Amino acid sequence: MAERQQWGSRIGFLLAAIGSAVGLGNIWRFSYMAYENGGGAFLIPYIIAFVLAGVPLMILEYALGHREKASPPLAFARIKPLWESLGWWMPVVTFFGINLFYTVIVGWCMNYFVFSFDLSWGNQTEQFFQDEFLQISKGPFDIGNIVLPILAGTAFTWLLCWIICFRKISSGIEKASMIFMPILFLLTLVLVAWSVQLEGAWEAIKKHYLSFDFSKIDVGTASGRKVWVDAFGQIFFSLGLGFGVIATYSSYLPRKTNIISGALTICSVNCLYSFIAGFAVFGTIGYMSSVNGIPFEEAIKGGTGLAFVVYPEAINQLPAFNKLFGAVFFLILIVAGLSSAISLTETLTCSISDKFKVNRGRITTLFCVVGFLGSLIFTTQGGIMILDIVDHFIGNYALIIGGIAECLLVGWFLTSIKMRRHIDEVGTQKLLPIWDIAIRYITPSILFIILGVGLFNEIKAPYEGYEMKALIIIGVGALLLTYTLAFILSRFSWKNYSRSVNDQQ
């Protein structure tokens, strides 16, 4: 059997892992959630979620891939063969359920990067985004035509993914991460320094970002309990837990590895990045609010509305260098999004390679072509609505189930004691037994609560007012199709099903 590839350096692995975690949501989701949920007070449930769910599950995924020297499907199969299909669901759902539309959003960012050089979006940024750029149709079943600029941006994104993932892990993803991540951090710091000096920026930051409205996190109220659920959900999604990426990346590490410090570094840098990026968001929107004389509440939006409507509008009103500011902002989004898209591609191609022992270059080429063809549906006029529904169902259900499966598999079937023993043996730091309690009881319980809240809200009111038919066909259909594909893959025999060297432990 050929020797498994390895990272060229520990810093290369950490930068790649951080790049997979730091994505578009760190920039446009965290800031809006903080604004909605008590400003600085939101950091309390967020930090608690970091400790109780984020770090324990990150250590689990890190250790799982490292112990088995395998992608999630093979790791699951070795521990509990009947669970192999769930191990497949993680890379399948992240590639076909997330990466197909994620690359399209990166394509949007590429278009807006070009638009920023002459502010092509004009003064009516919302109208431009919806009617001229996306050309949104009447509903998710009204697919319409493919929008050529979006198609071009998406194709270029997949091309970059192919170029980087085609090569060996040390000469492809590692080298790209060594370039991308310093650029991302540097550009973000430049944007923050620029934003906080704008008129009205600090007033908005102090009032809406760093203020503490403790009433918003009161667990005695329904709205307060929702904030806590949102905080745990944000930690889970922001770190990319349940994606299978960290397990895949850690499988390329050498035997002697400090798993605890690595996991803490990935989690800490990711969350710190979200917090720092928030200063740029609140500062820029605070400036726009001050200049236009409108309340901050009317200026801010979440998600794609923040990046492609509010920010361009704010950029229009900057006193100087607005084109450069726009280029820097959208370049940040491109780098953050591309680093995540690369990791989602690698997770599936590694899993396929583990099972069928096929050439890495060939399987990467195949799935980048398949991925591009699958992305076409999201480049149409109805694409954003299909994207919204798929994102909602995958994020709220599939990834949560993946996280629960990991906790049950490692906590109960392998037993967390064996995994903790492995972590202690390969590193210089010892993992406290409290981790066993977190993985067996606390973290899965929290994930079950998040899953239950999501299902309750689904029954209570259709998501974003979509027809129930659309939610079932597109959202539930995406879940069923991805699991069906995962189940089919699990039925094939392994070309080289070698047991882990740790099985005797």
C-alpha positions as CSV (number, residue, x, y, z in Angstrom):
1,M,0.0,0.0,0.0
2,A,1.3,3.4,-0.9
3,E,2.3,5.6,1.9
4,R,-0.2,8.3,2.8
5,Q,0.7,11.9,1.9
6,Q,1.7,14.3,4.6
7,W,1.7,18.0,5.2
8,G,5.1,19.6,4.6
9,S,4.9,21.5,7.9
10,R,2.7,22.0,10.9
11,I,2.1,25.7,10.1
12,G,1.0,24.6,6.6
13,F,-1.6,22.3,8.1
14,L,-2.9,24.9,10.6
15,L,-3.2,27.6,7.9
16,A,-5.1,25.1,5.6
17,A,-7.4,24.1,8.5
18,I,-8.0,27.7,9.5
19,G,-8.7,28.5,5.9
20,S,-11.3,25.8,5.8
21,A,-13.0,27.2,8.9
22,V,-12.8,30.9,8.0
23,G,-15.3,31.5,5.3
24,L,-18.0,34.0,4.2
25,G,-20.1,33.4,7.2
26,N,-17.3,34.8,9.5
27,I,-17.7,38.1,7.8
28,W,-21.4,38.6,7.1
29,R,-23.1,36.2,9.6
30,F,-21.3,36.7,12.9
31,S,-21.6,40.5,12.8
32,Y,-25.3,40.5,12.1
33,M,-26.0,37.9,14.8
34,A,-24.1,40.0,17.3
35,Y,-26.1,43.0,16.4
36,E,-29.4,41.1,16.7
37,N,-28.5,39.4,19.9
38,G,-27.3,42.0,22.4
39,G,-24.1,43.2,20.9
40,G,-21.2,42.4,23.3
41,A,-23.6,40.3,25.4
42,F,-23.8,37.8,22.6
43,L,-20.2,37.0,23.3
44,I,-21.2,35.3,26.5
45,P,-23.2,32.5,25.0
46,Y,-20.8,32.5,22.1
47,I,-17.8,31.8,24.3
48,I,-19.6,29.2,26.3
49,A,-20.6,27.5,23.1
50,F,-16.9,27.7,22.1
51,V,-15.9,25.8,25.2
52,L,-18.7,23.3,25.5
53,A,-19.2,22.4,21.8
54,G,-16.7,24.0,19.5
55,V,-13.4,22.9,21.1
56,P,-14.5,19.4,22.2
57,L,-15.9,18.5,18.7
58,M,-12.9,20.1,17.0
59,I,-10.6,17.8,19.1
60,L,-12.8,14.9,18.2
61,E,-12.6,15.4,14.4
62,Y,-8.9,16.2,14.6
63,A,-8.2,13.0,16.5
64,L,-10.5,10.8,14.5
65,G,-8.8,11.5,11.2
66,H,-5.3,11.4,12.8
67,R,-5.9,8.1,14.6
68,E,-7.3,6.3,11.6
69,K,-5.2,8.0,9.0
70,A,-8.3,8.1,6.9
71,S,-11.1,10.2,5.6
72,P,-14.5,10.1,7.5
73,P,-16.0,7.1,5.6
74,L,-13.0,4.8,6.2
75,A,-12.7,6.1,9.8
76,F,-16.4,5.4,10.5
77,A,-16.2,2.0,8.7
78,R,-13.3,0.9,10.9
79,I,-15.0,1.8,14.1
80,K,-18.5,0.6,13.3
81,P,-19.0,-0.8,9.8
82,L,-22.8,-0.2,9.9
83,W,-22.2,3.5,10.2
84,E,-20.1,3.8,7.0
85,S,-23.0,5.5,5.1
86,L,-23.1,8.3,7.7
87,G,-19.3,8.6,7.3
88,W,-20.0,9.1,3.6
89,W,-22.8,11.5,4.1
90,M,-20.4,14.1,5.6
91,P,-18.2,14.5,2.4
92,V,-21.1,13.9,0.0
93,V,-23.3,16.5,1.6
94,T,-20.6,19.1,2.0
95,F,-19.6,18.7,-1.7
96,F,-23.0,18.2,-3.4
97,G,-25.0,20.0,-0.8
98,I,-22.8,23.0,0.0
99,N,-19.8,23.3,-2.4
100,L,-22.0,23.4,-5.5
101,F,-23.6,26.7,-4.4
102,Y,-20.7,28.0,-2.4
103,T,-18.5,28.2,-5.5
104,V,-21.3,30.2,-7.1
105,I,-21.2,32.7,-4.3
106,V,-17.5,33.0,-4.7
107,G,-18.3,33.6,-8.4
108,W,-20.5,36.5,-7.3
109,C,-17.6,37.9,-5.3
110,M,-15.4,37.7,-8.3
111,N,-17.9,39.7,-10.4
112,Y,-18.2,42.3,-7.6
113,F,-14.4,42.6,-7.4
114,V,-14.4,43.6,-11.0
115,F,-17.5,45.9,-10.5
116,S,-15.6,47.7,-7.7
117,F,-13.1,49.2,-10.2
118,D,-15.8,51.5,-11.7
119,L,-18.6,51.0,-9.1
120,S,-20.7,49.3,-11.8
121,W,-23.5,48.6,-9.2
122,G,-24.6,52.3,-9.4
123,N,-26.6,54.0,-6.7
124,Q,-29.4,51.6,-6.5
125,T,-27.4,48.7,-5.1
126,E,-30.3,46.5,-4.1
127,Q,-32.0,46.8,-7.5
128,F,-28.7,46.2,-9.3
129,F,-28.0,43.0,-7.2
130,Q,-31.5,41.5,-7.6
131,D,-32.7,42.7,-11.0
132,E,-29.5,43.3,-13.1
133,F,-26.9,41.0,-11.6
134,L,-28.9,37.9,-10.4
135,Q,-31.9,38.7,-12.6
136,I,-34.1,36.9,-10.0
137,S,-37.1,35.0,-11.4
138,K,-40.5,34.7,-9.8
139,G,-39.9,31.6,-7.8
140,P,-37.6,28.6,-7.2
141,F,-39.4,26.5,-9.8
142,D,-39.0,29.3,-12.4
143,I,-35.4,28.5,-13.2
144,G,-35.1,30.9,-16.2
145,N,-31.8,31.3,-18.0
146,I,-28.2,30.9,-16.9
147,V,-26.7,34.3,-16.0
148,L,-23.5,34.4,-18.0
149,P,-21.3,36.6,-15.6
150,I,-22.2,34.3,-12.7
151,L,-21.4,31.3,-14.9
152,A,-18.0,32.8,-15.7
153,G,-17.2,33.5,-12.1
154,T,-18.3,30.0,-11.0
155,A,-16.2,28.3,-13.8
156,F,-13.1,30.3,-12.7
157,T,-13.7,29.3,-9.1
158,W,-13.9,25.6,-10.0
159,L,-10.8,26.0,-12.2
160,L,-8.8,27.3,-9.2
161,C,-10.1,24.5,-7.0
162,W,-8.9,22.0,-9.6
163,I,-5.5,23.6,-10.0
164,I,-4.9,23.6,-6.2
165,C,-6.5,20.2,-5.3
166,F,-5.0,18.3,-8.3
167,R,-1.5,18.5,-6.8
168,K,-0.2,16.6,-3.8
169,I,-1.4,18.0,-0.5
170,S,1.9,19.6,0.4
171,S,2.5,21.2,-3.0
172,G,-1.2,22.1,-3.7
173,I,-3.4,23.0,-0.7
174,E,-0.6,23.7,1.7
175,K,1.2,26.1,-0.6
176,A,-2.0,27.9,-1.5
177,S,-2.9,28.3,2.2
178,M,0.6,29.7,2.9
179,I,-0.2,32.4,0.4
180,F,-4.0,32.9,0.8
181,M,-4.2,33.1,4.6
182,P,-1.6,35.8,5.3
183,I,-3.2,37.8,2.5
184,L,-6.6,37.3,4.1
185,F,-5.4,38.4,7.5
186,L,-3.5,41.4,6.2
187,L,-6.3,42.7,4.0
188,T,-8.8,42.2,6.9
189,L,-6.6,44.3,9.2
190,V,-6.2,47.0,6.5
191,L,-10.0,47.1,6.1
192,V,-10.6,47.3,9.8
193,A,-8.1,50.1,10.3
194,W,-9.6,51.9,7.4
195,S,-13.2,51.4,8.5
196,V,-12.8,52.5,12.2
197,Q,-11.5,55.9,11.1
198,L,-14.6,56.8,9.2
199,E,-17.1,59.4,10.5
200,G,-19.6,57.8,12.8
201,A,-17.8,54.4,12.9
202,W,-16.8,54.3,16.5
203,E,-20.1,55.5,17.7
204,A,-21.8,52.6,15.9
205,I,-19.2,50.1,17.1
206,K,-19.6,51.2,20.7
207,K,-23.4,51.4,20.6
208,H,-24.3,48.3,18.6
209,Y,-21.2,46.0,18.7
210,L,-19.5,46.5,22.0
211,S,-22.5,47.4,24.2
212,F,-24.0,44.8,26.5
213,D,-27.7,44.3,26.4
214,F,-28.0,41.4,28.8
215,S,-31.8,41.2,28.4
216,K,-31.3,39.7,25.0
217,I,-29.6,36.6,26.5
218,D,-32.0,36.0,29.3
219,V,-32.8,32.2,29.3
220,G,-36.1,32.9,31.0
221,T,-37.5,34.3,27.8
222,A,-38.2,32.5,24.5
223,S,-36.1,35.1,22.6
224,G,-33.3,34.7,25.1
225,R,-33.2,31.0,24.7
226,K,-33.1,31.4,20.9
227,V,-30.0,33.6,21.2
228,W,-28.2,30.7,23.0
229,V,-29.3,28.3,20.4
230,D,-28.1,30.7,17.7
231,A,-24.7,31.1,19.5
232,F,-24.1,27.3,19.5
233,G,-25.2,27.1,15.9
234,Q,-22.9,29.9,14.9
235,I,-19.9,28.2,16.6
236,F,-20.8,24.9,14.9
237,F,-21.2,26.3,11.4
238,S,-18.3,28.8,11.7
239,L,-15.8,26.1,12.6
240,G,-17.0,23.8,9.8
241,L,-17.8,21.0,12.3
242,G,-19.7,18.1,10.8
243,F,-18.1,18.8,7.4
244,G,-15.4,16.1,7.7
245,V,-12.8,18.6,6.6
246,I,-10.7,18.6,9.8
247,A,-10.8,14.8,9.9
248,T,-9.5,14.6,6.4
249,Y,-6.8,17.2,6.8
250,S,-5.6,15.7,10.1
251,S,-5.2,12.3,8.4
252,Y,-2.2,13.7,6.5
253,L,-0.4,14.6,9.7
254,P,2.6,12.6,11.1
255,R,2.3,10.3,14.0
256,K,3.6,12.7,16.6
257,T,1.1,15.6,16.7
258,N,-0.1,18.0,19.4
259,I,-3.8,17.6,18.7
260,I,-5.0,19.7,21.6
261,S,-2.9,22.8,20.8
262,G,-3.8,22.4,17.1
263,A,-7.5,22.3,17.8
264,L,-7.4,25.2,20.2
265,T,-5.4,27.2,17.6
266,I,-7.9,26.6,14.8
267,C,-10.9,27.4,17.0
268,S,-9.3,30.5,18.5
269,V,-8.1,32.0,15.3
270,N,-11.4,31.4,13.5
271,C,-13.4,33.0,16.3
272,L,-11.0,35.9,16.8
273,Y,-11.1,36.6,13.0
274,S,-14.9,36.8,13.2
275,F,-14.7,39.3,16.1
276,I,-12.1,41.5,14.4
277,A,-13.9,41.5,11.0
278,G,-17.0,42.7,12.9
279,F,-15.2,46.1,13.5
280,A,-15.0,46.6,9.7
281,V,-18.7,45.7,9.2
282,F,-20.0,48.0,12.0
283,G,-17.6,50.8,11.2
284,T,-18.6,50.9,7.6
285,I,-22.3,50.7,8.2
286,G,-22.0,53.2,11.0
287,Y,-20.4,55.6,8.5
288,M,-23.2,55.1,6.0
289,S,-25.8,55.6,8.7
290,S,-24.1,58.8,9.9
291,V,-23.7,60.3,6.4
292,N,-27.2,59.6,5.4
293,G,-28.8,60.5,8.7
294,I,-30.6,57.2,9.0
295,P,-30.9,54.9,12.0
296,F,-28.3,52.1,12.1
297,E,-31.2,49.6,12.3
298,E,-32.3,50.6,8.9
299,A,-28.9,50.4,7.3
300,I,-27.7,47.0,8.5
301,K,-28.7,43.7,6.9
302,G,-27.5,40.1,7.2
303,G,-26.2,37.5,4.8
304,T,-25.8,38.3,1.1
305,G,-27.7,41.6,1.6
306,L,-24.8,42.9,3.8
307,A,-22.1,42.0,1.3
308,F,-23.8,42.8,-2.0
309,V,-26.3,45.5,-1.1
310,V,-25.2,47.4,2.0
311,Y,-21.5,47.3,1.5
312,P,-21.6,48.6,-2.1
313,E,-24.0,51.4,-1.0
314,A,-21.5,52.3,1.8
315,I,-18.6,52.1,-0.6
316,N,-20.4,54.6,-2.9
317,Q,-20.4,57.1,-0.1
318,L,-16.8,56.9,1.1
319,P,-15.0,60.2,1.0
320,A,-12.0,58.9,-0.9
321,F,-10.5,55.7,-2.4
322,N,-13.9,54.0,-2.5
323,K,-12.9,51.9,-5.5
324,L,-9.9,50.6,-3.7
325,F,-11.9,49.9,-0.6
326,G,-14.4,47.9,-2.6
327,A,-11.7,45.9,-4.3
328,V,-10.1,45.1,-0.9
329,F,-13.4,44.0,0.6
330,F,-14.4,41.7,-2.3
331,L,-10.9,40.3,-2.5
332,I,-11.2,39.3,1.2
333,L,-14.5,37.5,0.4
334,I,-12.9,35.7,-2.6
335,V,-9.9,34.5,-0.6
336,A,-12.1,33.4,2.4
337,G,-14.6,31.6,0.2
338,L,-12.0,30.0,-2.1
339,S,-10.1,28.5,0.9
340,S,-13.3,26.9,2.2
341,A,-14.3,25.6,-1.3
342,I,-10.9,23.9,-1.7
343,S,-11.3,22.1,1.6
344,L,-14.8,20.9,0.7
345,T,-13.5,19.5,-2.6
346,E,-10.5,17.8,-0.9
347,T,-12.8,16.0,1.6
348,L,-14.8,14.1,-1.1
349,T,-11.8,13.4,-3.4
350,C,-9.8,12.0,-0.4
351,S,-12.7,9.8,0.6
352,I,-13.1,8.4,-2.9
353,S,-9.4,7.9,-3.2
354,D,-9.3,6.1,0.2
355,K,-12.0,3.6,-0.9
356,F,-11.3,3.0,-4.6
357,K,-7.5,3.6,-4.6
358,V,-7.8,5.8,-7.7
359,N,-5.3,8.3,-9.0
360,R,-5.7,11.6,-7.0
361,G,-5.3,13.8,-10.1
362,R,-8.0,11.9,-12.1
363,I,-10.6,11.8,-9.3
364,T,-10.0,15.5,-8.6
365,T,-10.5,16.3,-12.3
366,L,-13.7,14.2,-12.4
367,F,-15.3,15.8,-9.4
368,C,-14.3,19.4,-10.3
369,V,-16.1,18.8,-13.7
370,V,-19.1,17.2,-12.0
371,G,-19.1,20.0,-9.4
372,F,-19.1,22.7,-12.0
373,L,-22.0,20.9,-13.9
374,G,-23.9,20.6,-10.6
375,S,-23.4,24.3,-9.9
376,L,-25.1,25.3,-13.1
377,I,-28.5,25.2,-11.5
378,F,-27.4,27.9,-9.0
379,T,-26.2,30.2,-11.9
380,T,-29.7,30.5,-13.2
381,Q,-32.3,33.3,-12.5
382,G,-34.0,31.1,-10.0
383,G,-30.6,30.0,-8.5
384,I,-30.5,32.2,-5.5
385,M,-33.8,30.8,-4.2
386,I,-32.8,27.2,-4.7
387,L,-29.5,28.1,-3.0
388,D,-31.3,29.6,-0.1
389,I,-33.5,26.6,0.5
390,V,-30.7,24.0,0.1
391,D,-28.4,26.0,2.4
392,H,-31.1,26.2,5.0
393,F,-31.8,22.4,5.1
394,I,-28.2,21.2,4.8
395,G,-27.0,23.6,7.4
396,N,-29.8,23.0,9.9
397,Y,-30.1,19.3,9.5
398,A,-27.4,17.4,7.6
399,L,-24.3,18.9,9.3
400,I,-25.9,18.7,12.7
401,I,-26.7,15.0,12.2
402,G,-23.0,14.5,11.1
403,G,-21.8,16.1,14.3
404,I,-24.2,13.9,16.4
405,A,-23.0,10.8,14.6
406,E,-19.3,11.7,15.3
407,C,-20.1,12.1,19.0
408,L,-22.0,8.8,19.3
409,L,-19.4,6.9,17.2
410,V,-16.4,8.1,19.1
411,G,-18.0,8.6,22.5
412,W,-19.8,5.3,22.7
413,F,-18.7,2.8,20.1
414,L,-15.0,3.5,20.0
415,T,-15.3,4.9,23.5
416,S,-13.9,8.4,24.2
417,I,-11.3,6.9,26.6
418,K,-9.5,5.2,23.7
419,M,-9.5,8.4,21.7
420,R,-8.3,10.4,24.6
421,R,-5.5,7.8,25.1
422,H,-4.5,8.3,21.5
423,I,-4.4,12.1,21.9
424,D,-2.2,11.8,25.0
425,E,0.2,9.4,23.3
426,V,0.9,11.3,20.1
427,G,1.2,14.7,21.7
428,T,2.9,16.5,24.6
429,Q,-0.3,17.7,26.2
430,K,-2.8,15.5,28.2
431,L,-6.5,15.8,27.6
432,L,-8.6,16.2,30.7
433,P,-11.3,13.4,31.3
434,I,-13.9,16.2,31.2
435,W,-13.6,15.8,27.4
436,D,-15.2,12.4,27.7
437,I,-18.3,13.9,29.4
438,A,-18.5,16.6,26.8
439,I,-18.3,14.2,23.8
440,R,-20.6,11.6,25.3
441,Y,-23.3,13.9,26.9
442,I,-22.9,17.6,26.6
443,T,-22.1,18.2,22.9
444,P,-24.6,15.7,21.4
445,S,-27.3,17.0,23.8
446,I,-26.7,20.5,22.5
447,L,-26.8,19.4,18.9
448,F,-30.0,17.5,19.5
449,I,-31.5,20.7,21.0
450,I,-30.4,22.7,17.9
451,L,-31.9,20.1,15.7
452,G,-35.1,20.1,17.6
453,V,-35.4,23.9,17.6
454,G,-34.9,23.8,13.8
455,L,-37.6,21.2,13.3
456,F,-40.0,23.1,15.5
457,N,-39.5,26.3,13.6
458,E,-39.9,24.4,10.3
459,I,-43.3,23.2,11.4
460,K,-44.3,26.5,13.0
461,A,-43.8,28.5,9.8
462,P,-42.4,27.7,6.3
463,Y,-38.9,29.0,5.9
464,E,-38.7,32.5,4.5
465,G,-42.3,32.3,3.3
466,Y,-41.5,29.7,0.6
467,E,-44.2,27.3,-0.5
468,M,-44.1,24.1,1.4
469,K,-43.9,22.3,-1.9
470,A,-40.7,24.0,-2.7
471,L,-39.2,23.3,0.7
472,I,-40.0,19.6,0.5
473,I,-38.9,19.1,-3.1
474,I,-35.8,21.2,-3.0
475,G,-34.8,21.1,0.7
476,V,-35.9,17.7,1.8
477,G,-35.0,16.4,-1.6
478,A,-31.4,17.6,-1.3
479,L,-31.1,15.7,2.1
480,L,-32.5,12.5,0.6
481,L,-30.5,12.6,-2.6
482,T,-27.2,13.2,-0.7
483,Y,-27.8,10.4,1.8
484,T,-28.9,8.1,-1.0
485,L,-25.6,8.7,-2.8
486,A,-23.7,8.2,0.5
487,F,-25.5,4.9,1.0
488,I,-24.7,3.7,-2.5
489,L,-21.0,4.5,-2.0
490,S,-21.0,2.6,1.3
491,R,-22.2,-0.5,-0.6
492,F,-19.0,-0.8,-2.6
493,S,-16.2,-2.9,-1.3
494,W,-13.0,-1.3,-0.1
495,K,-10.0,-1.8,-2.4
496,N,-7.7,-1.7,0.6
497,Y,-9.6,-1.9,3.9
498,S,-6.7,-2.0,6.3
499,R,-7.4,-1.8,10.0
500,S,-6.1,1.1,12.0
501,V,-2.7,0.5,13.7
502,N,-4.5,1.6,16.9
503,D,-7.1,-1.1,16.9
504,Q,-5.2,-3.1,19.5
505,Q,-5.4,-0.2,22.0
